[in-house]
């Protein structure tokens, strides 16, 4: 078993006269922890970058959740607002009322136009977001 002294590195003699001293000095300073300042700076920079990326990812996730919540609230609002009109049209048409009755026509137009307007607004918003 070979022992490594200060004059050899990994059991082999240095190739040049002065290069062995430089390698030993760098090795000893690394082992003694003299380069910890550089390592600490790299670690802090890496930590800042990772935390910034985490913040961006959390913001994106919150944005997706917010968008889903708004979409569900809009759907619920449409159902709550248009529900009575759908009920009235179905009740009057099943009850034998004429489709030409003013109240039935108005309810029928509301049932047709409101979802069409909501769909047009959703498509317009989707197209604006896409471009």
BELBELCOR-V133934 format. One record per pair of residues at least 12 apart in sequence whose C-alpha atoms are under 6 Angstrom apart, sorted by the first residue. I is the first residue (numbers start at 0). J is the second residue. If there is no record, write none. Layout:
I,J
I,J
This chain:
84,106
